[in-house]
Amino acid sequence: MASGLGTADLFRMLGSFALVLALMAVLLWALRKLQTRMSTQSSGRRMQIIESLSVGPRQKFALLRVGEHEVLVGITPTQMTSLAQWPATASTATILHATPSATGETHVA
């Protein structure tokens, strides 16, 4: 009996490998479609992430819409801090003049 792989065994292994790769590609495509669908169906939720911006390896800013307000949040590995808050219909000029009060709440000037 000869040791080693025959031609039929080699083709069977390569076919199985190709099938596994194709299955992984289909699952990745399906997960991406599902993720896109889940993010677009969030319109009924009260809180949405409008945009986020990484400013370092472990720090970022996130703009959230909570009900009728938009909140700018600073995020680090250990805490989240509300930086500014304004009505969702506020203009950009109004947003630039948001200042925190002595109590820590943000008021739009």
N, CA, C and O atoms as CSV, one atom per row, in Angstrom:
chain,resi,resn,atom,element,x,y,z
A,1,MET,N,N,0.845,-1.168,0.000
A,1,MET,CA,C,0.000,0.000,0.000
A,1,MET,C,C,0.895,1.237,0.000
A,1,MET,O,O,1.785,1.350,0.844
A,2,ALA,N,N,0.682,2.138,-0.904
A,2,ALA,CA,C,1.507,3.337,-1.057
A,2,ALA,C,C,1.042,4.402,-0.084
A,2,ALA,O,O,-0.155,4.636,0.081
A,3,SER,N,N,2.018,5.050,0.565
A,3,SER,CA,C,1.665,6.145,1.459
A,3,SER,C,C,1.618,7.436,0.651
A,3,SER,O,O,2.333,7.585,-0.340
A,4,GLY,N,N,0.776,8.363,1.078
A,4,GLY,CA,C,0.646,9.626,0.366
A,4,GLY,C,C,-0.784,9.827,-0.107
A,4,GLY,O,O,-1.642,8.960,0.059
A,5,LEU,N,N,-1.013,10.965,-0.685
A,5,LEU,CA,C,-2.348,11.314,-1.141
A,5,LEU,C,C,-2.516,10.985,-2.618
A,5,LEU,O,O,-1.633,11.234,-3.439
A,6,GLY,N,N,-3.662,10.425,-2.923
A,6,GLY,CA,C,-3.984,10.194,-4.322
A,6,GLY,C,C,-4.571,11.451,-4.940
A,6,GLY,O,O,-4.878,12.415,-4.238
A,7,THR,N,N,-4.721,11.436,-6.226
A,7,THR,CA,C,-5.268,12.588,-6.939
A,7,THR,C,C,-6.707,12.868,-6.504
A,7,THR,O,O,-7.099,14.026,-6.353
A,8,ALA,N,N,-7.482,11.823,-6.305
A,8,ALA,CA,C,-8.879,12.007,-5.879
A,8,ALA,C,C,-8.951,12.640,-4.492
A,8,ALA,O,O,-9.797,13.498,-4.241
A,9,ASP,N,N,-8.063,12.215,-3.592
A,9,ASP,CA,C,-8.042,12.791,-2.241
A,9,ASP,C,C,-7.656,14.269,-2.285
A,9,ASP,O,O,-8.225,15.084,-1.559
A,10,LEU,N,N,-6.707,14.607,-3.122
A,10,LEU,CA,C,-6.269,15.995,-3.245
A,10,LEU,C,C,-7.402,16.881,-3.762
A,10,LEU,O,O,-7.637,17.967,-3.232
A,11,PHE,N,N,-8.106,16.414,-4.805
A,11,PHE,CA,C,-9.233,17.191,-5.331
A,11,PHE,C,C,-10.360,17.313,-4.300
A,11,PHE,O,O,-11.012,18.354,-4.215
A,12,ARG,N,N,-10.588,16.267,-3.529
A,12,ARG,CA,C,-11.624,16.300,-2.493
A,12,ARG,C,C,-11.268,17.334,-1.421
A,12,ARG,O,O,-12.137,18.081,-0.971
A,13,MET,N,N,-9.991,17.382,-1.009
A,13,MET,CA,C,-9.567,18.367,-0.004
A,13,MET,C,C,-9.673,19.791,-0.555
A,13,MET,O,O,-10.168,20.685,0.131
A,14,LEU,N,N,-9.218,20.000,-1.769
A,14,LEU,CA,C,-9.302,21.337,-2.367
A,14,LEU,C,C,-10.752,21.766,-2.556
A,14,LEU,O,O,-11.084,22.933,-2.349
A,15,GLY,N,N,-11.612,20.841,-2.945
A,15,GLY,CA,C,-13.039,21.157,-3.083
A,15,GLY,C,C,-13.669,21.528,-1.754
A,15,GLY,O,O,-14.464,22.465,-1.680
A,16,SER,N,N,-13.321,20.799,-0.708
A,16,SER,CA,C,-13.842,21.111,0.630
A,16,SER,C,C,-13.356,22.476,1.101
A,16,SER,O,O,-14.119,23.246,1.683
A,17,PHE,N,N,-12.082,22.772,0.848
A,17,PHE,CA,C,-11.530,24.065,1.237
A,17,PHE,C,C,-12.232,25.200,0.496
A,17,PHE,O,O,-12.553,26.225,1.098
A,18,ALA,N,N,-12.473,25.030,-0.793
A,18,ALA,CA,C,-13.172,26.043,-1.584
A,18,ALA,C,C,-14.604,26.228,-1.083
A,18,ALA,O,O,-15.108,27.350,-1.043
A,19,LEU,N,N,-15.257,25.133,-0.704
A,19,LEU,CA,C,-16.618,25.220,-0.170
A,19,LEU,C,C,-16.653,25.996,1.142
A,19,LEU,O,O,-17.547,26.817,1.352
A,20,VAL,N,N,-15.702,25.746,2.015
A,20,VAL,CA,C,-15.630,26.470,3.288
A,20,VAL,C,C,-15.385,27.961,3.044
A,20,VAL,O,O,-16.021,28.799,3.683
A,21,LEU,N,N,-14.476,28.302,2.134
A,21,LEU,CA,C,-14.216,29.713,1.822
A,21,LEU,C,C,-15.458,30.393,1.241
A,21,LEU,O,O,-15.759,31.535,1.589
A,22,ALA,N,N,-16.169,29.704,0.368
A,22,ALA,CA,C,-17.392,30.271,-0.219
A,22,ALA,C,C,-18.452,30.478,0.855
A,22,ALA,O,O,-19.139,31.500,0.853
A,23,LEU,N,N,-18.596,29.530,1.766
A,23,LEU,CA,C,-19.565,29.662,2.859
A,23,LEU,C,C,-19.220,30.842,3.759
A,23,LEU,O,O,-20.112,31.574,4.188
A,24,MET,N,N,-17.932,31.033,4.049
A,24,MET,CA,C,-17.512,32.170,4.874
A,24,MET,C,C,-17.801,33.492,4.169
A,24,MET,O,O,-18.221,34.453,4.813
A,25,ALA,N,N,-17.584,33.554,2.866
A,25,ALA,CA,C,-17.854,34.780,2.107
A,25,ALA,C,C,-19.346,35.108,2.116
A,25,ALA,O,O,-19.721,36.272,2.258
A,26,VAL,N,N,-20.193,34.098,1.966
A,26,VAL,CA,C,-21.645,34.316,1.985
A,26,VAL,C,C,-22.091,34.782,3.365
A,26,VAL,O,O,-22.928,35.678,3.469
A,27,LEU,N,N,-21.551,34.194,4.420
A,27,LEU,CA,C,-21.917,34.614,5.778
A,27,LEU,C,C,-21.464,36.049,6.057
A,27,LEU,O,O,-22.199,36.809,6.687
A,28,LEU,N,N,-20.277,36.430,5.604
A,28,LEU,CA,C,-19.804,37.803,5.781
A,28,LEU,C,C,-20.702,38.787,5.050
A,28,LEU,O,O,-21.049,39.832,5.600
A,29,TRP,N,N,-21.080,38.469,3.829
A,29,TRP,CA,C,-21.984,39.324,3.064
A,29,TRP,C,C,-23.327,39.461,3.789
A,29,TRP,O,O,-23.859,40.567,3.889
A,30,ALA,N,N,-23.884,38.353,4.296
A,30,ALA,CA,C,-25.172,38.385,4.987
A,30,ALA,C,C,-25.086,39.210,6.271
A,30,ALA,O,O,-26.019,39.949,6.586
A,31,LEU,N,N,-23.990,39.099,7.015
A,31,LEU,CA,C,-23.834,39.885,8.243
A,31,LEU,C,C,-23.746,41.373,7.942
A,31,LEU,O,O,-24.305,42.184,8.679
A,32,ARG,N,N,-23.060,41.740,6.879
A,32,ARG,CA,C,-22.981,43.163,6.508
A,32,ARG,C,C,-24.356,43.704,6.121
A,32,ARG,O,O,-24.716,44.816,6.508
A,33,LYS,N,N,-25.115,42.933,5.366
A,33,LYS,CA,C,-26.468,43.358,4.994
A,33,LYS,C,C,-27.338,43.501,6.237
A,33,LYS,O,O,-28.099,44.462,6.352
A,34,LEU,N,N,-27.234,42.561,7.162
A,34,LEU,CA,C,-28.023,42.612,8.389
A,34,LEU,C,C,-27.641,43.812,9.233
A,34,LEU,O,O,-28.510,44.471,9.802
A,35,GLN,N,N,-26.334,44.108,9.322
A,35,GLN,CA,C,-25.882,45.265,10.092
A,35,GLN,C,C,-26.413,46.558,9.486
A,35,GLN,O,O,-26.846,47.447,10.219
A,36,THR,N,N,-26.388,46.676,8.171
A,36,THR,CA,C,-26.914,47.863,7.502
A,36,THR,C,C,-28.403,48.006,7.758
A,36,THR,O,O,-28.884,49.107,8.029
A,37,ARG,N,N,-29.127,46.918,7.675
A,37,ARG,CA,C,-30.567,46.946,7.903
A,37,ARG,C,C,-30.888,47.316,9.347
A,37,ARG,O,O,-31.836,48.060,9.598
A,38,MET,N,N,-30.110,46.805,10.297
A,38,MET,CA,C,-30.351,47.112,11.707
A,38,MET,C,C,-30.092,48.591,11.996
A,38,MET,O,O,-30.821,49.199,12.780
A,39,SER,N,N,-29.067,49.177,11.377
A,39,SER,CA,C,-28.763,50.584,11.642
A,39,SER,C,C,-29.797,51.508,11.003
A,39,SER,O,O,-30.043,52.594,11.529
A,40,THR,N,N,-30.410,51.110,9.883
A,40,THR,CA,C,-31.415,51.960,9.260
A,40,THR,C,C,-32.778,51.813,9.920
A,40,THR,O,O,-33.634,52.679,9.740
A,41,GLN,N,N,-33.007,50.757,10.668
A,41,GLN,CA,C,-34.284,50.564,11.341
A,41,GLN,C,C,-34.301,51.186,12.726
A,41,GLN,O,O,-35.264,50.984,13.466
A,42,SER,N,N,-33.281,51.928,13.103
A,42,SER,CA,C,-33.223,52.504,14.439
A,42,SER,C,C,-34.005,53.807,14.556
A,42,SER,O,O,-33.882,54.499,15.567
A,43,SER,N,N,-34.807,54.162,13.550
A,43,SER,CA,C,-35.525,55.432,13.577
A,43,SER,C,C,-36.574,55.474,14.685
A,43,SER,O,O,-36.955,56.566,15.106
A,44,GLY,N,N,-37.051,54.344,15.170
A,44,GLY,CA,C,-38.037,54.315,16.235
A,44,GLY,C,C,-37.426,54.441,17.622
A,44,GLY,O,O,-38.154,54.561,18.608
A,45,ARG,N,N,-36.131,54.418,17.713
A,45,ARG,CA,C,-35.463,54.508,19.013
A,45,ARG,C,C,-35.339,55.963,19.442
A,45,ARG,O,O,-35.298,56.870,18.610
A,46,ARG,N,N,-35.281,56.168,20.737
A,46,ARG,CA,C,-35.160,57.526,21.270
A,46,ARG,C,C,-33.732,58.034,21.227
A,46,ARG,O,O,-33.522,59.247,21.229
A,47,MET,N,N,-32.731,57.142,21.186
A,47,MET,CA,C,-31.337,57.573,21.157
A,47,MET,C,C,-30.662,57.003,19.911
A,47,MET,O,O,-30.767,55.812,19.616
A,48,GLN,N,N,-29.962,57.889,19.185
A,48,GLN,CA,C,-29.262,57.489,17.969
A,48,GLN,C,C,-27.864,58.096,17.968
A,48,GLN,O,O,-27.671,59.215,18.444
A,49,ILE,N,N,-26.904,57.373,17.442
A,49,ILE,CA,C,-25.569,57.918,17.225
A,49,ILE,C,C,-25.586,58.553,15.843
A,49,ILE,O,O,-25.725,57.868,14.830
A,50,ILE,N,N,-25.443,59.874,15.818
A,50,ILE,CA,C,-25.461,60.596,14.549
A,50,ILE,C,C,-24.106,60.480,13.873
A,50,ILE,O,O,-24.021,60.211,12.675
A,51,GLU,N,N,-23.043,60.685,14.650
A,51,GLU,CA,C,-21.696,60.650,14.088
A,51,GLU,C,C,-20.706,60.432,15.217
A,51,GLU,O,O,-20.973,60.813,16.357
A,52,SER,N,N,-19.566,59.824,14.916
A,52,SER,CA,C,-18.495,59.699,15.904
A,52,SER,C,C,-17.169,59.998,15.222
A,52,SER,O,O,-17.005,59.776,14.022
A,53,LEU,N,N,-16.223,60.508,16.012
A,53,LEU,CA,C,-14.929,60.909,15.491
A,53,LEU,C,C,-13.845,60.450,16.451
A,53,LEU,O,O,-13.845,60.849,17.615
A,54,SER,N,N,-12.924,59.619,15.985
A,54,SER,CA,C,-11.801,59.179,16.818
A,54,SER,C,C,-10.759,60.287,16.856
A,54,SER,O,O,-10.376,60.825,15.817
A,55,VAL,N,N,-10.301,60.627,18.062
A,55,VAL,CA,C,-9.284,61.660,18.218
A,55,VAL,C,C,-8.003,61.084,18.808
A,55,VAL,O,O,-7.029,61.812,19.002
A,56,GLY,N,N,-7.993,59.812,19.088
A,56,GLY,CA,C,-6.826,59.121,19.620
A,56,GLY,C,C,-7.097,57.633,19.576
A,56,GLY,O,O,-8.182,57.208,19.178
A,57,PRO,N,N,-6.110,56.827,19.984
A,57,PRO,CA,C,-6.309,55.381,19.913
A,57,PRO,C,C,-7.453,54.879,20.793
A,57,PRO,O,O,-8.067,53.857,20.485
A,58,ARG,N,N,-7.741,55.585,21.878
A,58,ARG,CA,C,-8.800,55.126,22.778
A,58,ARG,C,C,-9.738,56.258,23.196
A,58,ARG,O,O,-10.439,56.135,24.200
A,59,GLN,N,N,-9.760,57.353,22.443
A,59,GLN,CA,C,-10.633,58.474,22.741
A,59,GLN,C,C,-11.422,58.844,21.495
A,59,GLN,O,O,-10.920,58.760,20.375
A,60,LYS,N,N,-12.665,59.255,21.710
A,60,LYS,CA,C,-13.461,59.729,20.583
A,60,LYS,C,C,-14.572,60.643,21.065
A,60,LYS,O,O,-14.935,60.662,22.241
A,61,PHE,N,N,-15.099,61.401,20.112
A,61,PHE,CA,C,-16.275,62.225,20.328
A,61,PHE,C,C,-17.437,61.532,19.637
A,61,PHE,O,O,-17.266,60.931,18.576
A,62,ALA,N,N,-18.617,61.617,20.237
A,62,ALA,CA,C,-19.809,61.063,19.610
A,62,ALA,C,C,-20.916,62.097,19.700
A,62,ALA,O,O,-21.125,62.709,20.747
A,63,LEU,N,N,-21.621,62.287,18.599
A,63,LEU,CA,C,-22.772,63.171,18.562
A,63,LEU,C,C,-24.007,62.289,18.618
A,63,LEU,O,O,-24.246,61.484,17.718
A,64,LEU,N,N,-24.794,62.446,19.683
A,64,LEU,CA,C,-25.973,61.622,19.907
A,64,LEU,C,C,-27.230,62.453,19.781
A,64,LEU,O,O,-27.235,63.631,20.138
A,65,ARG,N,N,-28.290,61.858,19.278
A,65,ARG,CA,C,-29.602,62.489,19.291
A,65,ARG,C,C,-30.437,61.727,20.318
A,65,ARG,O,O,-30.675,60.527,20.178
A,66,VAL,N,N,-30.872,62.438,21.342
A,66,VAL,CA,C,-31.681,61.847,22.402
A,66,VAL,C,C,-32.994,62.610,22.438
A,66,VAL,O,O,-33.047,63.745,22.912
A,67,GLY,N,N,-34.047,61.992,21.942
A,67,GLY,CA,C,-35.335,62.676,21.881
A,67,GLY,C,C,-35.238,63.905,20.997
A,67,GLY,O,O,-34.933,63.802,19.809
A,68,GLU,N,N,-35.498,65.067,21.578
A,68,GLU,CA,C,-35.473,66.333,20.842
A,68,GLU,C,C,-34.160,67.089,21.011
A,68,GLU,O,O,-34.074,68.253,20.618
A,69,HIS,N,N,-33.136,66.459,21.584
A,69,HIS,CA,C,-31.863,67.134,21.840
A,69,HIS,C,C,-30.720,66.383,21.171
A,69,HIS,O,O,-30.798,65.179,20.930
A,70,GLU,N,N,-29.661,67.122,20.878
A,70,GLU,CA,C,-28.413,66.529,20.414
A,70,GLU,C,C,-27.367,66.772,21.487
A,70,GLU,O,O,-27.287,67.862,22.054
A,71,VAL,N,N,-26.566,65.751,21.761
A,71,VAL,CA,C,-25.582,65.810,22.841
A,71,VAL,C,C,-24.232,65.405,22.273
A,71,VAL,O,O,-24.114,64.383,21.598
A,72,LEU,N,N,-23.201,66.223,22.555
A,72,LEU,CA,C,-21.837,65.887,22.184
A,72,LEU,C,C,-21.192,65.236,23.396
A,72,LEU,O,O,-21.175,65.819,24.480
A,73,VAL,N,N,-20.661,64.026,23.220
A,73,VAL,CA,C,-20.115,63.245,24.322
A,73,VAL,C,C,-18.657,62.922,24.029
A,73,VAL,O,O,-18.313,62.527,22.915
A,74,GLY,N,N,-17.795,63.093,25.038
A,74,GLY,CA,C,-16.405,62.666,24.952
A,74,GLY,C,C,-16.294,61.292,25.594
A,74,GLY,O,O,-16.796,61.075,26.697
A,75,ILE,N,N,-15.640,60.366,24.908
A,75,ILE,CA,C,-15.580,58.984,25.386
A,75,ILE,C,C,-14.124,58.563,25.532
A,75,ILE,O,O,-13.337,58.682,24.593
A,76,THR,N,N,-13.773,58.069,26.718
A,76,THR,CA,C,-12.466,57.485,26.984
A,76,THR,C,C,-12.700,56.064,27.507
A,76,THR,O,O,-13.849,55.683,27.728
A,77,PRO,N,N,-11.655,55.280,27.708
A,77,PRO,CA,C,-11.865,53.921,28.208
A,77,PRO,C,C,-12.508,53.868,29.595
A,77,PRO,O,O,-13.128,52.865,29.947
A,78,THR,N,N,-12.369,54.928,30.381
A,78,THR,CA,C,-12.878,54.886,31.755
A,78,THR,C,C,-14.125,55.724,31.999
A,78,THR,O,O,-14.781,55.543,33.025
A,79,GLN,N,N,-14.475,56.629,31.097
A,79,GLN,CA,C,-15.653,57.452,31.349
A,79,GLN,C,C,-16.217,58.062,30.077
A,79,GLN,O,O,-15.570,58.090,29.030
A,80,MET,N,N,-17.451,58.551,30.205
A,80,MET,CA,C,-18.118,59.309,29.154
A,80,MET,C,C,-18.519,60.646,29.765
A,80,MET,O,O,-19.063,60.696,30.868
A,81,THR,N,N,-18.246,61.731,29.037
A,81,THR,CA,C,-18.534,63.065,29.552
A,81,THR,C,C,-19.370,63.830,28.540
A,81,THR,O,O,-19.017,63.908,27.363
A,82,SER,N,N,-20.494,64.402,29.007
A,82,SER,CA,C,-21.311,65.250,28.149
A,82,SER,C,C,-20.607,66.592,27.998
A,82,SER,O,O,-20.349,67.275,28.989
A,83,LEU,N,N,-20.299,66.969,26.770
A,83,LEU,CA,C,-19.554,68.198,26.514
A,83,LEU,C,C,-20.462,69.362,26.141
A,83,LEU,O,O,-20.181,70.504,26.505
A,84,ALA,N,N,-21.538,69.091,25.426
A,84,ALA,CA,C,-22.463,70.143,25.002
A,84,ALA,C,C,-23.805,69.510,24.677
A,84,ALA,O,O,-23.891,68.335,24.320
A,85,GLN,N,N,-24.859,70.327,24.811
A,85,GLN,CA,C,-26.211,69.856,24.511
A,85,GLN,C,C,-26.985,71.011,23.899
A,85,GLN,O,O,-26.829,72.159,24.317
A,86,TRP,N,N,-27.826,70.710,22.902
A,86,TRP,CA,C,-28.631,71.738,22.259
A,86,TRP,C,C,-29.842,71.079,21.621
A,86,TRP,O,O,-29.855,69.864,21.426
A,87,PRO,N,N,-30.861,71.867,21.293
A,87,PRO,CA,C,-32.025,71.303,20.600
A,87,PRO,C,C,-31.614,70.765,19.230
A,87,PRO,O,O,-30.690,71.293,18.611
A,88,ALA,N,N,-32.287,69.731,18.756
A,88,ALA,CA,C,-31.944,69.101,17.485
A,88,ALA,C,C,-32.107,70.054,16.306
A,88,ALA,O,O,-31.517,69.825,15.250
A,89,THR,N,N,-32.889,71.109,16.461
A,89,THR,CA,C,-33.119,72.057,15.368
A,89,THR,C,C,-32.202,73.265,15.441
A,89,THR,O,O,-32.377,74.204,14.663
A,90,ALA,N,N,-31.219,73.278,16.357
A,90,ALA,CA,C,-30.333,74.434,16.523
A,90,ALA,C,C,-29.403,74.573,15.325
A,90,ALA,O,O,-29.059,73.584,14.677
A,91,SER,N,N,-29.001,75.802,15.035
A,91,SER,CA,C,-28.084,76.055,13.924
A,91,SER,C,C,-26.646,75.840,14.374
A,91,SER,O,O,-26.379,75.738,15.571
A,92,THR,N,N,-25.722,75.772,13.427
A,92,THR,CA,C,-24.317,75.569,13.745
A,92,THR,C,C,-23.760,76.739,14.545
A,92,THR,O,O,-22.953,76.529,15.451
A,93,ALA,N,N,-24.166,77.958,14.236
A,93,ALA,CA,C,-23.675,79.122,14.976
A,93,ALA,C,C,-24.095,79.039,16.437
A,93,ALA,O,O,-23.332,79.430,17.319
A,94,THR,N,N,-25.287,78.539,16.704
A,94,THR,CA,C,-25.746,78.391,18.080
A,94,THR,C,C,-24.939,77.314,18.785
A,94,THR,O,O,-24.614,77.469,19.962
A,95,ILE,N,N,-24.615,76.249,18.112
A,95,ILE,CA,C,-23.865,75.145,18.695
A,95,ILE,C,C,-22.483,75.598,19.135
A,95,ILE,O,O,-21.993,75.161,20.176
A,96,LEU,N,N,-21.845,76.467,18.359
A,96,LEU,CA,C,-20.499,76.907,18.677
A,96,LEU,C,C,-20.444,77.748,19.931
A,96,LEU,O,O,-19.369,77.911,20.507
A,97,HIS,N,N,-21.574,78.291,20.377
A,97,HIS,CA,C,-21.584,79.133,21.564
A,97,HIS,C,C,-22.157,78.420,22.782
A,97,HIS,O,O,-22.551,79.084,23.741
A,98,ALA,N,N,-22.217,77.103,22.777
A,98,ALA,CA,C,-22.710,76.340,23.925
A,98,ALA,C,C,-21.681,76.392,25.031
A,98,ALA,O,O,-20.512,76.078,24.808
A,99,THR,N,N,-22.105,76.787,26.237
A,99,THR,CA,C,-21.191,76.908,27.364
A,99,THR,C,C,-21.755,76.197,28.582
A,99,THR,O,O,-22.960,76.263,28.825
A,100,PRO,N,N,-20.910,75.515,29.359
A,100,PRO,CA,C,-21.409,74.852,30.572
A,100,PRO,C,C,-21.637,75.867,31.693
A,100,PRO,O,O,-20.929,76.868,31.807
A,101,SER,N,N,-22.642,75.578,32.511
A,101,SER,CA,C,-22.933,76.442,33.658
A,101,SER,C,C,-22.161,75.951,34.873
A,101,SER,O,O,-21.431,74.964,34.781
A,102,ALA,N,N,-22.308,76.620,36.004
A,102,ALA,CA,C,-21.626,76.237,37.223
A,102,ALA,C,C,-22.090,74.867,37.720
A,102,ALA,O,O,-21.335,74.165,38.394
A,103,THR,N,N,-23.328,74.482,37.391
A,103,THR,CA,C,-23.863,73.192,37.837
A,103,THR,C,C,-23.459,72.070,36.902
A,103,THR,O,O,-23.763,70.911,37.183
A,104,GLY,N,N,-22.781,72.371,35.796
A,104,GLY,CA,C,-22.331,71.343,34.869
A,104,GLY,C,C,-23.241,71.154,33.680
A,104,GLY,O,O,-22.883,70.445,32.739
A,105,GLU,N,N,-24.439,71.786,33.697
A,105,GLU,CA,C,-25.333,71.670,32.561
A,105,GLU,C,C,-24.897,72.641,31.468
A,105,GLU,O,O,-24.350,73.706,31.750
A,106,THR,N,N,-25.140,72.269,30.257
A,106,THR,CA,C,-24.740,73.103,29.133
A,106,THR,C,C,-25.905,73.955,28.683
A,106,THR,O,O,-27.015,73.457,28.494
A,107,HIS,N,N,-25.649,75.248,28.510
A,107,HIS,CA,C,-26.663,76.179,28.046
A,107,HIS,C,C,-26.208,76.752,26.719
A,107,HIS,O,O,-25.038,77.092,26.545
A,108,VAL,N,N,-27.129,76.855,25.795
A,108,VAL,CA,C,-26.801,77.432,24.513
A,108,VAL,C,C,-26.994,78.925,24.572
A,108,VAL,O,O,-28.069,79.405,24.930
A,109,ALA,N,N,-25.936,79.678,24.216
A,109,ALA,CA,C,-25.994,81.139,24.258
A,109,ALA,C,C,-26.472,81.686,22.947
A,109,ALA,O,O,-26.586,82.902,22.791
